[in-house]
Amino acid sequence: MKRKTTAVLSALACATTLTAPALHAQESQGVSKTEITLGSIQDLSGPLAGFGKQLRNGMMLRVAEVNEQGGINGRKINLLVEDSGYDPKKAVLAAQKLVNQNKIFMMVGHLGTAQNLAAMPVQFDKNVINFYPVTAAREMYEPFHKLKYAFAATYYDQMKAAAPKLVKEKGAKKVCSMYQDDEFGLEVQRGAEDGLKAIGVTMAETTTFKRGATDFSSQMAKLKAAECDMVVLGTIIRETIGGIGTARKLGYNPVFLASSAAYTDLIHKLGGKAMDGLYATMTVQNPYLDDASQPIRFWANKYKTAFNEDPAVFSVYGYLVIDGFIRAAQKAGPNLSTETFIKAMDTMETPRDMFGSAPAKFGPQKRLGSNLSRLSQLHDGRWTIVSNYITE
C-alpha cells in the first residue's frame, strides 16, 4: 500500500480517537492482580490467512506454556485475537475494539505493514505499545517512538546485504529485478540497489507488476531478452511462484533471490519442483518434524499435537513474539506497567534461540532488535540454510 494511503488511514485512526481522554503514562490498562490482557490483529479470512492462523497458533502455544507454569509474576496471559482480513480499515476497527473495549495492555505480533500503520495511532493515543509487529517495514521502528518495538530485519537491510553477497558467490554479470509496484516492492528494490552500488554494480534491467497480478510473461520475457543471469524478486507468495514458473517455461533459469516475504513453506507446496534453487533471506528457520535439531523437532511435534498441522516459519514468529514479551515482562517485575516494561526493554538483550534467530539488543533509542538476516535455498522442496548471518 502506498505511503499516502496509509497516511490517510492513520489520520482516520487518529480522528476516531481524538475524543477519548489520553491515558496517563503511569496508568496501564490490561493488567490486574491475576491477568495480563494482550491483543493481536491477524489476517484470518483474507489473502494471508494462512500466515495469520500460523501466527495465532504459535502465540497460543507459548501462552499455554507460560500459563501452565503459573504465568508471569503470578499473572496469566489472556490473548485476544481479532481478524483484519488484511484490510487496513478493518485493522483500525479491530484496534479500537481491543484498545477501547477489551482494554488490552499491549498489541503483539500484528500482521501487515499497512495494517500496523493504520492501527498504531489508536494504540498510541492510549499508551499501548506496538510490540514485535510481523512485518519487515522500517516504519515499525522509524521514526522513533517510545511505544514501537520491532524484531524483524527490514526488507531493505536484508537485500542490501544479500544481493552483493550472492553476486560475488555466483559471479553474476547482469543483475536485474522484478518487483511489486508498491512500498513493499520498492523497499526490496532500494535495498538491492544500494547493496550492489557498494560493490560497483548497477542494475542492468528492472520490471514491475501491480499487486494482484497473475501473468508475468511480459516481465520474464523482458529479463530473458536482457540476458540477466541474476534476478532480485520483490515478490511474496503467488508472484514468486508465478514469476519463477513462467521463467522455467521459457527455458530461462537465472539465479533468483527473494526476501523473507517469500521464505515460506507455501512456495514449494504450491509451486512444486520448479521452485527448487530459489534463494530467500530469512531470520528464523522453518521448523520440520524430522529436523536434525532435537529441540526444534520436539517443538514441531508439540505444535502438531496441539493444532493438528505442521508448523511453519510464521508459527515460529508467533511463538517468539510472545516469548519476547514474557522475557521483558518478567524483567519488569511484579509492578508491571507500560513504563516499567519500557524500562526493562531499554536494557534487554536476547541470545540466539533454538530457531537460530540472531541475538537482539534494545536500548533507550534502539527499537529494532537486530538488522541481520541470512540466506536459505530451496532444495527438493525443503529450505536449507546456506549462509551465516550477513554482516557488511
C-alpha beads as a LAMMPS data file, in Angstrom:
LAMMPS data file: protein, C-alpha beads

392 atoms
391 bonds

1 atom types
1 bond types

-500.0 500.0 xlo xhi
-500.0 500.0 ylo yhi
-500.0 500.0 zlo zhi

Masses

1 110.0

Atoms # bond

1 1 1 0.000 0.000 0.000
2 1 1 1.295 3.476 -0.868
3 1 1 2.565 5.754 1.900
4 1 1 -0.089 8.351 1.011
5 1 1 -2.878 5.835 1.540
6 1 1 -1.504 4.598 4.827
7 1 1 -1.108 8.202 5.970
8 1 1 -4.805 8.829 5.275
9 1 1 -5.744 5.695 7.198
10 1 1 -3.542 6.740 10.081
11 1 1 -5.212 10.151 10.115
12 1 1 -8.592 8.402 10.125
13 1 1 -7.499 6.331 13.091
14 1 1 -6.357 9.461 14.946
15 1 1 -9.608 11.248 14.225
16 1 1 -11.678 8.402 15.623
17 1 1 -9.849 8.528 18.930
18 1 1 -9.421 12.279 19.485
19 1 1 -12.461 12.452 21.722
20 1 1 -11.150 9.797 24.085
21 1 1 -9.152 11.051 27.075
22 1 1 -5.458 10.240 26.864
23 1 1 -4.167 7.684 29.318
24 1 1 -1.507 8.983 31.669
25 1 1 1.877 7.323 31.389
26 1 1 1.746 5.907 34.903
27 1 1 -1.550 4.120 34.227
28 1 1 -1.615 0.829 32.356
29 1 1 -4.821 -0.838 31.307
30 1 1 -4.973 -4.580 30.826
31 1 1 -3.011 -5.547 33.952
32 1 1 -4.790 -6.939 37.004
33 1 1 -3.552 -8.875 40.003
34 1 1 -4.100 -12.179 38.206
35 1 1 -4.074 -11.442 34.464
36 1 1 -2.364 -9.597 31.609
37 1 1 -4.604 -8.972 28.609
38 1 1 -2.820 -8.822 25.265
39 1 1 -4.274 -8.163 21.841
40 1 1 -3.265 -9.205 18.337
41 1 1 -4.667 -8.458 14.890
42 1 1 -4.242 -11.150 12.240
43 1 1 -5.497 -11.944 8.788
44 1 1 -7.776 -14.914 9.458
45 1 1 -10.027 -14.587 6.414
46 1 1 -8.115 -12.696 3.703
47 1 1 -5.208 -13.285 1.298
48 1 1 -2.675 -14.014 4.073
49 1 1 -4.983 -16.084 6.275
50 1 1 -2.507 -18.972 6.148
51 1 1 0.114 -16.753 7.760
52 1 1 -2.352 -15.272 10.234
53 1 1 -3.527 -18.643 11.512
54 1 1 0.058 -19.878 11.898
55 1 1 0.944 -16.733 13.851
56 1 1 -2.071 -17.139 16.115
57 1 1 -1.250 -20.789 16.789
58 1 1 2.384 -20.016 17.557
59 1 1 1.367 -17.311 20.006
60 1 1 -1.239 -19.519 21.640
61 1 1 1.314 -22.305 22.142
62 1 1 3.690 -20.031 24.054
63 1 1 0.810 -18.519 26.054
64 1 1 -0.318 -22.013 27.079
65 1 1 3.205 -22.920 28.152
66 1 1 3.722 -19.902 30.395
67 1 1 0.215 -20.129 31.874
68 1 1 0.797 -23.792 32.754
69 1 1 3.897 -22.643 34.645
70 1 1 1.929 -20.119 36.692
71 1 1 2.140 -17.110 34.407
72 1 1 4.371 -14.033 34.735
73 1 1 4.927 -12.954 38.321
74 1 1 1.654 -14.636 39.237
75 1 1 -0.331 -13.224 36.291
76 1 1 -1.616 -15.406 33.468
77 1 1 -1.797 -14.140 29.890
78 1 1 -5.156 -13.639 28.205
79 1 1 -4.542 -13.260 24.467
80 1 1 -7.374 -11.804 22.351
81 1 1 -7.104 -12.099 18.560
82 1 1 -9.096 -10.047 16.045
83 1 1 -9.365 -10.559 12.266
84 1 1 -8.446 -7.740 9.863
85 1 1 -8.911 -9.728 6.662
86 1 1 -5.655 -7.944 5.695
87 1 1 -7.666 -4.732 5.265
88 1 1 -6.187 -1.601 6.926
89 1 1 -9.658 -0.138 7.554
90 1 1 -10.705 -3.302 9.383
91 1 1 -7.423 -3.193 11.290
92 1 1 -8.406 0.239 12.642
93 1 1 -11.758 -1.129 13.821
94 1 1 -10.068 -4.162 15.374
95 1 1 -7.580 -1.920 17.188
96 1 1 -10.382 0.265 18.521
97 1 1 -12.179 -2.798 19.879
98 1 1 -9.073 -4.252 21.511
99 1 1 -7.794 -0.971 22.935
100 1 1 -11.013 0.781 23.937
101 1 1 -13.387 -2.092 24.737
102 1 1 -11.158 -5.012 25.705
103 1 1 -8.633 -2.665 27.386
104 1 1 -5.553 -4.588 26.242
105 1 1 -2.190 -3.908 27.852
106 1 1 -0.237 -4.346 24.638
107 1 1 -0.648 -5.109 20.911
108 1 1 1.552 -8.062 19.947
109 1 1 2.505 -9.641 16.622
110 1 1 0.138 -7.594 14.432
111 1 1 0.472 -8.839 10.818
112 1 1 0.959 -6.451 7.899
113 1 1 2.634 -3.125 7.148
114 1 1 -0.364 -1.021 6.098
115 1 1 -2.458 -2.609 8.832
116 1 1 0.046 -1.652 11.555
117 1 1 0.419 1.881 10.237
118 1 1 -3.351 2.307 10.314
119 1 1 -3.794 0.859 13.814
120 1 1 -0.851 2.377 15.679
121 1 1 -2.424 5.821 16.266
122 1 1 -5.344 4.149 18.067
123 1 1 -2.894 2.358 20.337
124 1 1 -0.538 5.250 20.946
125 1 1 -3.413 7.518 21.985
126 1 1 -3.959 5.138 24.921
127 1 1 -0.271 4.488 25.671
128 1 1 -0.468 0.930 24.263
129 1 1 2.821 -0.475 22.945
130 1 1 3.055 -1.971 19.449
131 1 1 5.254 -4.971 20.191
132 1 1 7.032 -7.075 17.565
133 1 1 4.723 -6.495 14.573
134 1 1 5.100 -9.172 11.907
135 1 1 6.292 -7.038 9.036
136 1 1 9.785 -6.106 7.916
137 1 1 8.960 -2.469 7.151
138 1 1 11.224 0.258 8.520
139 1 1 8.184 2.193 9.760
140 1 1 7.797 -0.342 12.550
141 1 1 10.655 1.386 14.364
142 1 1 11.162 4.608 12.378
143 1 1 10.593 7.384 13.132
144 1 1 11.431 6.745 16.759
145 1 1 8.509 6.347 19.154
146 1 1 8.822 5.014 22.669
147 1 1 5.866 2.650 22.063
148 1 1 7.397 0.922 18.996
149 1 1 9.390 -2.330 19.262
150 1 1 10.382 -4.308 16.151
151 1 1 12.252 -7.591 15.811
152 1 1 12.380 -8.289 12.076
153 1 1 15.345 -7.252 9.933
154 1 1 13.890 -4.952 7.286
155 1 1 13.428 -5.894 3.653
156 1 1 15.835 -3.081 2.825
157 1 1 18.574 -4.383 5.134
158 1 1 18.015 -7.970 4.005
159 1 1 18.525 -7.200 0.341
160 1 1 21.297 -4.685 0.895
161 1 1 23.328 -7.482 2.494
162 1 1 22.228 -10.492 0.430
163 1 1 22.324 -9.139 -3.138
164 1 1 26.060 -8.279 -3.260
165 1 1 26.953 -11.471 -1.400
166 1 1 25.163 -13.639 -3.968
167 1 1 26.552 -11.665 -6.907
168 1 1 30.084 -12.390 -5.707
169 1 1 29.394 -16.065 -4.976
170 1 1 27.680 -16.733 -8.303
171 1 1 29.848 -14.434 -10.431
172 1 1 26.721 -12.788 -11.816
173 1 1 27.368 -10.466 -14.746
174 1 1 23.931 -8.908 -15.253
175 1 1 21.751 -8.325 -12.175
176 1 1 18.132 -7.393 -12.764
177 1 1 14.914 -7.195 -10.762
178 1 1 11.172 -7.754 -10.851
179 1 1 9.240 -6.146 -8.029
180 1 1 5.748 -5.285 -6.890
181 1 1 4.883 -1.670 -7.643
182 1 1 4.240 -0.552 -4.048
183 1 1 6.168 0.271 -0.880
184 1 1 6.990 -3.378 -0.199
185 1 1 8.483 -3.933 -3.636
186 1 1 10.304 -0.611 -3.531
187 1 1 11.949 -1.479 -0.210
188 1 1 13.313 -4.694 -1.729
189 1 1 14.475 -2.785 -4.813
190 1 1 16.114 0.033 -2.835
191 1 1 17.977 -2.393 -0.605
192 1 1 19.281 -4.406 -3.553
193 1 1 20.323 -1.284 -5.483
194 1 1 22.221 0.172 -2.525
195 1 1 23.895 -3.140 -1.776
196 1 1 25.009 -3.528 -5.381
197 1 1 26.216 0.070 -5.538
198 1 1 28.607 -0.714 -2.675
199 1 1 30.384 -3.259 -4.900
200 1 1 30.246 -1.125 -8.031
201 1 1 27.362 -2.945 -9.729
202 1 1 24.332 -1.305 -11.351
203 1 1 21.010 -2.977 -12.090
204 1 1 21.011 -3.889 -15.776
205 1 1 17.218 -4.078 -16.106
206 1 1 14.113 -3.675 -13.933
207 1 1 10.479 -4.578 -14.416
208 1 1 7.438 -4.180 -12.165
209 1 1 3.941 -5.555 -11.705
210 1 1 0.792 -4.376 -9.949
211 1 1 -0.329 -6.005 -6.710
212 1 1 -2.659 -8.889 -7.545
213 1 1 -1.059 -9.626 -10.924
214 1 1 -1.139 -13.240 -12.107
215 1 1 0.533 -13.034 -15.536
216 1 1 4.300 -12.463 -15.558
217 1 1 5.061 -13.485 -19.143
218 1 1 5.996 -9.986 -20.356
219 1 1 8.230 -9.333 -17.346
220 1 1 10.132 -12.604 -17.676
221 1 1 10.455 -12.237 -21.436
222 1 1 11.983 -8.791 -20.882
223 1 1 14.509 -10.107 -18.338
224 1 1 15.412 -13.051 -20.537
225 1 1 15.941 -10.778 -23.546
226 1 1 18.260 -8.626 -21.423
227 1 1 20.268 -11.777 -20.621
228 1 1 20.000 -11.209 -16.864
229 1 1 21.756 -14.034 -15.015
230 1 1 20.516 -12.982 -11.559
231 1 1 17.060 -11.625 -10.718
232 1 1 16.067 -9.960 -7.448
233 1 1 12.395 -10.584 -6.675
234 1 1 10.262 -8.093 -4.769
235 1 1 7.508 -10.679 -4.535
236 1 1 5.503 -12.515 -1.868
237 1 1 3.866 -15.930 -2.486
238 1 1 1.742 -16.000 -5.618
239 1 1 4.044 -13.645 -7.527
240 1 1 7.159 -15.626 -6.612
241 1 1 5.566 -18.836 -7.841
242 1 1 4.098 -17.210 -10.943
243 1 1 7.280 -15.408 -11.896
244 1 1 9.640 -18.353 -11.474
245 1 1 7.163 -20.790 -13.021
246 1 1 6.872 -18.567 -16.103
247 1 1 10.649 -18.291 -16.394
248 1 1 11.059 -22.083 -16.279
249 1 1 8.514 -22.485 -19.100
250 1 1 10.539 -20.011 -21.167
251 1 1 13.685 -22.040 -20.562
252 1 1 15.043 -19.143 -18.540
253 1 1 16.946 -20.148 -15.380
254 1 1 18.791 -17.258 -13.716
255 1 1 19.695 -17.109 -10.037
256 1 1 16.540 -15.948 -8.237
257 1 1 16.816 -14.057 -4.923
258 1 1 13.769 -13.078 -2.859
259 1 1 13.268 -11.502 0.563
260 1 1 11.901 -13.124 3.709
261 1 1 8.407 -12.388 2.356
262 1 1 8.935 -15.458 0.129
263 1 1 10.576 -17.587 2.816
264 1 1 7.600 -19.841 3.484
265 1 1 6.694 -23.488 3.068
266 1 1 3.863 -22.377 0.775
267 1 1 6.310 -21.587 -2.043
268 1 1 7.265 -25.203 -2.652
269 1 1 3.934 -26.664 -1.539
270 1 1 2.082 -24.605 -4.146
271 1 1 4.828 -24.097 -6.743
272 1 1 6.297 -27.575 -6.811
273 1 1 9.625 -28.668 -8.282
274 1 1 10.002 -25.504 -10.378
275 1 1 10.749 -23.547 -7.198
276 1 1 13.936 -25.515 -6.446
277 1 1 17.009 -23.311 -6.464
278 1 1 15.271 -20.162 -5.198
279 1 1 17.279 -18.181 -2.647
280 1 1 15.497 -16.196 0.056
281 1 1 16.639 -14.164 3.017
282 1 1 15.420 -15.283 6.435
283 1 1 15.831 -14.643 10.158
284 1 1 14.459 -17.854 11.707
285 1 1 14.437 -21.282 10.133
286 1 1 11.360 -23.166 9.047
287 1 1 10.752 -25.993 11.560
288 1 1 10.454 -29.550 10.252
289 1 1 9.091 -32.535 12.172
290 1 1 12.241 -34.511 11.340
291 1 1 14.675 -31.628 11.903
292 1 1 18.226 -32.598 12.811
293 1 1 17.951 -30.353 15.861
294 1 1 16.290 -32.274 18.697
295 1 1 14.823 -29.131 20.356
296 1 1 13.240 -27.978 17.085
297 1 1 11.983 -31.492 16.343
298 1 1 10.418 -31.691 19.820
299 1 1 8.819 -28.255 19.429
300 1 1 7.473 -29.038 15.955
301 1 1 5.835 -32.237 17.138
302 1 1 4.380 -30.439 20.171
303 1 1 2.872 -27.853 17.813
304 1 1 1.387 -30.530 15.554
305 1 1 -0.134 -32.305 18.552
306 1 1 -1.776 -29.051 19.660
307 1 1 -3.101 -27.869 16.287
308 1 1 -3.153 -30.992 14.084
309 1 1 -0.971 -29.406 11.401
310 1 1 2.713 -28.974 10.709
311 1 1 4.259 -25.725 11.951
312 1 1 5.844 -23.228 9.579
313 1 1 8.049 -20.182 9.879
314 1 1 5.109 -17.938 10.806
315 1 1 4.278 -20.319 13.650
316 1 1 7.792 -19.641 14.919
317 1 1 7.321 -15.877 14.566
318 1 1 4.183 -16.058 16.708
319 1 1 5.890 -18.177 19.340
320 1 1 8.871 -15.813 19.537
321 1 1 6.673 -12.710 19.756
322 1 1 5.102 -13.987 22.974
323 1 1 8.425 -15.312 24.237
324 1 1 9.910 -11.836 23.792
325 1 1 7.033 -10.294 25.707
326 1 1 7.435 -12.824 28.525
327 1 1 11.146 -12.082 28.900
328 1 1 10.577 -8.336 29.185
329 1 1 7.512 -8.624 31.438
330 1 1 9.398 -10.903 33.814
331 1 1 12.262 -8.416 33.892
332 1 1 9.829 -5.556 34.574
333 1 1 8.857 -7.295 37.808
334 1 1 5.582 -7.563 39.732
335 1 1 4.699 -3.871 39.255
336 1 1 4.049 -4.301 35.534
337 1 1 3.107 -1.132 33.657
338 1 1 3.876 0.432 30.306
339 1 1 6.678 2.439 31.872
340 1 1 8.283 -0.467 33.750
341 1 1 8.062 -2.585 30.571
342 1 1 9.820 0.138 28.556
343 1 1 12.477 0.427 31.254
344 1 1 13.051 -3.340 31.055
345 1 1 13.289 -3.237 27.254
346 1 1 15.826 -0.409 27.398
347 1 1 18.423 -2.899 28.663
348 1 1 17.021 -6.043 27.029
349 1 1 19.336 -8.462 25.255
350 1 1 18.169 -11.831 23.955
351 1 1 20.528 -14.632 22.885
352 1 1 20.256 -16.760 19.765
353 1 1 17.363 -19.175 20.252
354 1 1 16.822 -22.747 19.076
355 1 1 15.370 -21.458 15.790
356 1 1 18.622 -19.666 15.001
357 1 1 17.454 -16.076 15.465
358 1 1 20.254 -13.534 15.610
359 1 1 20.927 -12.105 19.082
360 1 1 18.827 -9.000 19.707
361 1 1 19.556 -5.872 21.692
362 1 1 17.358 -2.883 22.515
363 1 1 18.047 0.471 24.126
364 1 1 16.525 3.858 25.002
365 1 1 16.887 4.940 21.364
366 1 1 17.093 1.498 19.725
367 1 1 13.748 -0.006 18.785
368 1 1 14.889 -2.692 16.301
369 1 1 16.396 -5.759 17.960
370 1 1 18.558 -6.880 15.036
371 1 1 19.034 -5.959 11.383
372 1 1 20.756 -9.225 10.459
373 1 1 19.498 -11.898 8.075
374 1 1 20.954 -14.932 6.315
375 1 1 20.362 -16.895 3.145
376 1 1 18.392 -20.054 2.591
377 1 1 17.748 -22.042 -0.590
378 1 1 15.067 -24.460 -1.706
379 1 1 16.344 -27.984 -2.383
380 1 1 13.874 -30.790 -3.165
381 1 1 11.001 -28.874 -1.603
382 1 1 12.821 -28.033 1.602
383 1 1 14.502 -24.846 2.820
384 1 1 18.200 -25.286 3.581
385 1 1 20.324 -22.642 5.330
386 1 1 23.268 -21.697 3.082
387 1 1 24.926 -18.803 4.926
388 1 1 25.669 -17.377 8.325
389 1 1 24.216 -14.014 9.275
390 1 1 25.486 -11.480 6.772
391 1 1 27.427 -8.524 8.162
392 1 1 28.590 -5.670 5.987

Bonds

1 1 1 2
2 1 2 3
3 1 3 4
4 1 4 5
5 1 5 6
6 1 6 7
7 1 7 8
8 1 8 9
9 1 9 10
10 1 10 11
11 1 11 12
12 1 12 13
13 1 13 14
14 1 14 15
15 1 15 16
16 1 16 17
17 1 17 18
18 1 18 19
19 1 19 20
20 1 20 21
21 1 21 22
22 1 22 23
23 1 23 24
24 1 24 25
25 1 25 26
26 1 26 27
27 1 27 28
28 1 28 29
29 1 29 30
30 1 30 31
31 1 31 32
32 1 32 33
33 1 33 34
34 1 34 35
35 1 35 36
36 1 36 37
37 1 37 38
38 1 38 39
39 1 39 40
40 1 40 41
41 1 41 42
42 1 42 43
43 1 43 44
44 1 44 45
45 1 45 46
46 1 46 47
47 1 47 48
48 1 48 49
49 1 49 50
50 1 50 51
51 1 51 52
52 1 52 53
53 1 53 54
54 1 54 55
55 1 55 56
56 1 56 57
57 1 57 58
58 1 58 59
59 1 59 60
60 1 60 61
61 1 61 62
62 1 62 63
63 1 63 64
64 1 64 65
65 1 65 66
66 1 66 67
67 1 67 68
68 1 68 69
69 1 69 70
70 1 70 71
71 1 71 72
72 1 72 73
73 1 73 74
74 1 74 75
75 1 75 76
76 1 76 77
77 1 77 78
78 1 78 79
79 1 79 80
80 1 80 81
81 1 81 82
82 1 82 83
83 1 83 84
84 1 84 85
85 1 85 86
86 1 86 87
87 1 87 88
88 1 88 89
89 1 89 90
90 1 90 91
91 1 91 92
92 1 92 93
93 1 93 94
94 1 94 95
95 1 95 96
96 1 96 97
97 1 97 98
98 1 98 99
99 1 99 100
100 1 100 101
101 1 101 102
102 1 102 103
103 1 103 104
104 1 104 105
105 1 105 106
106 1 106 107
107 1 107 108
108 1 108 109
109 1 109 110
110 1 110 111
111 1 111 112
112 1 112 113
113 1 113 114
114 1 114 115
115 1 115 116
116 1 116 117
117 1 117 118
118 1 118 119
119 1 119 120
120 1 120 121
121 1 121 122
122 1 122 123
123 1 123 124
124 1 124 125
125 1 125 126
126 1 126 127
127 1 127 128
128 1 128 129
129 1 129 130
130 1 130 131
131 1 131 132
132 1 132 133
133 1 133 134
134 1 134 135
135 1 135 136
136 1 136 137
137 1 137 138
138 1 138 139
139 1 139 140
140 1 140 141
141 1 141 142
142 1 142 143
143 1 143 144
144 1 144 145
145 1 145 146
146 1 146 147
147 1 147 148
148 1 148 149
149 1 149 150
150 1 150 151
151 1 151 152
152 1 152 153
153 1 153 154
154 1 154 155
155 1 155 156
156 1 156 157
157 1 157 158
158 1 158 159
159 1 159 160
160 1 160 161
161 1 161 162
162 1 162 163
163 1 163 164
164 1 164 165
165 1 165 166
166 1 166 167
167 1 167 168
168 1 168 169
169 1 169 170
170 1 170 171
171 1 171 172
172 1 172 173
173 1 173 174
174 1 174 175
175 1 175 176
176 1 176 177
177 1 177 178
178 1 178 179
179 1 179 180
180 1 180 181
181 1 181 182
182 1 182 183
183 1 183 184
184 1 184 185
185 1 185 186
186 1 186 187
187 1 187 188
188 1 188 189
189 1 189 190
190 1 190 191
191 1 191 192
192 1 192 193
193 1 193 194
194 1 194 195
195 1 195 196
196 1 196 197
197 1 197 198
198 1 198 199
199 1 199 200
200 1 200 201
201 1 201 202
202 1 202 203
203 1 203 204
204 1 204 205
205 1 205 206
206 1 206 207
207 1 207 208
208 1 208 209
209 1 209 210
210 1 210 211
211 1 211 212
212 1 212 213
213 1 213 214
214 1 214 215
215 1 215 216
216 1 216 217
217 1 217 218
218 1 218 219
219 1 219 220
220 1 220 221
221 1 221 222
222 1 222 223
223 1 223 224
224 1 224 225
225 1 225 226
226 1 226 227
227 1 227 228
228 1 228 229
229 1 229 230
230 1 230 231
231 1 231 232
232 1 232 233
233 1 233 234
234 1 234 235
235 1 235 236
236 1 236 237
237 1 237 238
238 1 238 239
239 1 239 240
240 1 240 241
241 1 241 242
242 1 242 243
243 1 243 244
244 1 244 245
245 1 245 246
246 1 246 247
247 1 247 248
248 1 248 249
249 1 249 250
250 1 250 251
251 1 251 252
252 1 252 253
253 1 253 254
254 1 254 255
255 1 255 256
256 1 256 257
257 1 257 258
258 1 258 259
259 1 259 260
260 1 260 261
261 1 261 262
262 1 262 263
263 1 263 264
264 1 264 265
265 1 265 266
266 1 266 267
267 1 267 268
268 1 268 269
269 1 269 270
270 1 270 271
271 1 271 272
272 1 272 273
273 1 273 274
274 1 274 275
275 1 275 276
276 1 276 277
277 1 277 278
278 1 278 279
279 1 279 280
280 1 280 281
281 1 281 282
282 1 282 283
283 1 283 284
284 1 284 285
285 1 285 286
286 1 286 287
287 1 287 288
288 1 288 289
289 1 289 290
290 1 290 291
291 1 291 292
292 1 292 293
293 1 293 294
294 1 294 295
295 1 295 296
296 1 296 297
297 1 297 298
298 1 298 299
299 1 299 300
300 1 300 301
301 1 301 302
302 1 302 303
303 1 303 304
304 1 304 305
305 1 305 306
306 1 306 307
307 1 307 308
308 1 308 309
309 1 309 310
310 1 310 311
311 1 311 312
312 1 312 313
313 1 313 314
314 1 314 315
315 1 315 316
316 1 316 317
317 1 317 318
318 1 318 319
319 1 319 320
320 1 320 321
321 1 321 322
322 1 322 323
323 1 323 324
324 1 324 325
325 1 325 326
326 1 326 327
327 1 327 328
328 1 328 329
329 1 329 330
330 1 330 331
331 1 331 332
332 1 332 333
333 1 333 334
334 1 334 335
335 1 335 336
336 1 336 337
337 1 337 338
338 1 338 339
339 1 339 340
340 1 340 341
341 1 341 342
342 1 342 343
343 1 343 344
344 1 344 345
345 1 345 346
346 1 346 347
347 1 347 348
348 1 348 349
349 1 349 350
350 1 350 351
351 1 351 352
352 1 352 353
353 1 353 354
354 1 354 355
355 1 355 356
356 1 356 357
357 1 357 358
358 1 358 359
359 1 359 360
360 1 360 361
361 1 361 362
362 1 362 363
363 1 363 364
364 1 364 365
365 1 365 366
366 1 366 367
367 1 367 368
368 1 368 369
369 1 369 370
370 1 370 371
371 1 371 372
372 1 372 373
373 1 373 374
374 1 374 375
375 1 375 376
376 1 376 377
377 1 377 378
378 1 378 379
379 1 379 380
380 1 380 381
381 1 381 382
382 1 382 383
383 1 383 384
384 1 384 385
385 1 385 386
386 1 386 387
387 1 387 388
388 1 388 389
389 1 389 390
390 1 390 391
391 1 391 392
